[in-house]
């Protein structure tokens, strides 16, 4: 659901709704959501305490920084429809977002190892589901973009910051 919300935010910033632009966030989020539990599975018990101790902090800081940059860019310009110069579909933007929304899945991978889950089936389902949800979110965002067109960068920044806060709070609840 975090990847869905971030894909909505990303989609709000996309200028043209092409097949490539629709699929790109889904591919990044799907691949990272699948790769993180796989990595956690193979790292398993040895590093699980480190992963659990720091994953919420990493996600919180990454999402807050990216969301904050979007808010600053929104408030710096007079017309919110002017391009901020940052390509929301660049690897420089999508990789930190994909890492931030999937880093907690490292610990999930550790739990998969403990319960002897078929890791390849599990990460295939996770990756495909995330890809589909993220792709749908980009398409939905264009419908929302009509409603929020001048405020899309503001809305996107707020969404990212709230997701970061949510991840941080969930860790302590």
N, C-alpha and C positions, 0 to 999 in steps of 0.2 A: 504494500500500500504506500510505503514511502516512495518507492520508485514511480508509482502511479502519480502521486502528488507532484513530485519533482518533474516528471514528464509533462504534466499539465503546465507547470511554471515555464518549462523550456519551450513548449509549444506556443505559449502566449507571446514569446519573443521572436518566433520564426516568421520571416516575411512571406515566403512562398510555400504553399503546401504541395510539395512535390513528393513522389514516392520515396526518393532518397531522404528527404527531410522528415518524412513520417517514420521511416524505418530506422534511421540512425540512432536516436535516443533509445529505442527498444533494443537494438543490438548491443549498445554499450551496457545498459542496465541489465539485460538478460545474461550477457556473458559474465559480468562481474557478480551478479547474484548467484550464478552457477559456480563460478570459480572460487568464491570465498568459502563456501562449505566444503568444497573439494580440498582446498588448501588446509582448512581447519581439520578435516578428517585425517589428512596425512601428517599434520603437525601433532595432532591428537593430544594426549594427556601432557606431554612434556612442556608445552607452552600455554596450556589452556588458562592458567591463572593470570598470565600476562595479558592474554587476549581479553579476558573478562574484565580485568582492571582498567584497561585503557581504551577499549573500543568505543565506549560511549563518549569519552572525551574527544577522541579523534573525529567522530561523526559530528558532535556538537560544534567543534571549532571550524571544521571544513564548511558545514552548511551555513553557519553564522557568518563566516567571512565572505562566502560567495553571495549570500543573501544581502549582507551589508553593502557589498560593492554594488549590487543592483540598486539598492535604495539610494546610495550616494549618487550613482549615475542618474537616477530619476530626478533627484532634487537639484542636481547641478545644471540641468538643462531647462530651458524655458518651455519648450514644446516636448511633451513626453513621446511624441511620435518620431522624433529625430533619433537616428541610430546612435547608440552609445559607443560604437566602435568595437564592441566585443561580440564575436560570433558565437551565439548560443549552441551551435552545433560543432564547434571546434573541439578537437581532442583536449586542448588546454582547459576547456570548460567542462566537457562531459566526463573526463576521467576522474577529477576530484569529486564530482557529484555521484558518479557510480561507486566510487570507493566509499564515500560517506554514507550512502544508503545501503551498502552491502557489508560493511565492516563487521557488524554484529553477527553476520552469518558465519564468521569464522568459528565462533563458539557453538553454533548449531552443528557445524561439521564435526567438532569434537564430540558432541552428544551423539551424532550419527555413528561415530566409531565405537562409542561405549555400548550402544544397543545393537551393534552389528547390522546396520542398515545397508541395503544395496545402494552404495553411494552413487554409482553411475546412473541408476534409474532416478534416484532422488534429485540429483543435480540437473538431470535432463528435464524433469517436471518443473523444477524451480526456474530454470533458465527460460523454458518455453512459456511458462505462465507469466513471468516477469516481462518477457518480450511482448507478449500479446497485450497485457495490461498497459504497458508503457506506450505501445503503438496506438492503442485505443485512446489513451489520454492525450496524445498529441493531436489526434483528429478532433476530440472533444474540445480541446483548448481553442481551436480555431472558431468553434461555435461560441465559446465564452469570450473570445477575443473581440467579436463583434460588439458584445455588451460592454466589455472592459477595455476597448482598444487603446485609449489614451493612458490607462492606468495599468497596463499589463506588466510593465517592469516593476512598478510599485507592488502589485499583487504578487508577482513572482518572488520578489525579495522577501516579502512578509511570509509567504508559504515556506520558503527555505529556512528562514529563521525559526518558525514555529516547529518545523519538523526536527531541526537540531535540538530545540528545547525539549520536545516530546521524547526523543531518544535519550536525552540526558536524564529526564525525570523518570522514565520507565526503568532505567537502570537501578534507581534507588527505591522504587516501589515494590 
